[in-house]
Amino acid sequence: MGRYEVQLFDSWSVKAPKYSDCGGIYERWDEARGPGKQGYEGHAPLANASRAPGLWQHLHIEFQAPRFDAAGKKRQRPNS
């Protein structure tokens, strides 16, 4: 869809992962939204998936695009 970015980070030992940690979906950024509101629509992972340094790991991502009605209004949130 061109709207989401996923990167893998070493987030080992992070207690409360944010959108910028391993498995998160980065925020979109718009300077026009004003100070403190530029970042939006990012999502933190449900759990910290990072293993200790030196251990192999994999990440499974499930994504469902949002659905819209004929007028273009979002009628179903992703993964709901």
C-alpha positions in Angstrom: 0.0 0.0 0.0 3.0 2.3 0.3 1.9 3.6 3.7 3.6 1.4 6.2 7.2 0.6 7.0 8.5 -2.3 9.1 12.1 -2.6 10.2 13.8 -5.1 12.5 15.7 -3.6 15.4 17.6 -5.1 18.3 15.0 -4.3 21.0 16.3 -6.9 23.4 15.3 -6.1 27.0 12.9 -3.3 26.0 10.0 -3.6 28.5 7.4 -1.5 26.7 8.1 -1.6 22.9 7.0 1.4 20.8 6.4 1.8 17.1 10.1 2.3 16.6 11.1 -1.1 18.2 11.4 -4.5 16.6 8.2 -5.4 14.8 6.6 -2.0 15.1 5.0 0.0 12.3 6.6 3.3 11.9 4.6 6.5 12.3 3.8 8.6 9.3 5.1 12.1 9.5 3.6 15.4 8.5 5.1 18.7 9.6 1.8 20.5 8.7 0.1 18.8 11.6 2.0 21.1 14.0 4.5 20.6 16.9 4.0 17.4 18.9 1.4 16.0 16.3 3.7 15.4 13.3 3.8 11.6 13.9 0.6 9.6 13.5 -0.7 6.1 12.6 2.3 4.2 14.0 1.7 1.0 16.0 3.8 -0.7 18.6 4.2 -4.5 18.4 1.9 -6.5 20.7 5.0 -8.0 22.4 8.8 -7.6 22.3 9.8 -10.3 19.8 13.6 -9.7 20.2 15.7 -12.6 21.5 19.0 -12.2 23.3 22.0 -11.2 21.2 23.4 -14.1 19.2 20.1 -16.1 19.0 18.4 -16.7 15.7 14.8 -15.4 15.4 12.1 -14.8 12.9 9.1 -12.5 12.7 5.7 -13.3 11.3 3.7 -10.3 10.1 0.0 -10.5 9.3 -1.6 -7.5 7.6 -5.1 -6.7 6.4 -5.6 -3.5 4.5 -8.4 -1.2 5.7 -11.7 -1.4 3.8 -13.6 1.6 2.6 -17.2 2.2 1.5 -18.3 3.7 -1.8 -17.9 7.2 -0.4 -14.3 6.5 0.6 -15.0 6.3 4.4 -13.1 3.7 6.3 -15.7 1.1 7.3 -13.4 -1.5 8.9 -10.2 -1.0 10.7 -7.3 -3.4 9.8 -7.2 -6.5 12.0 -10.5 -5.9 13.6 
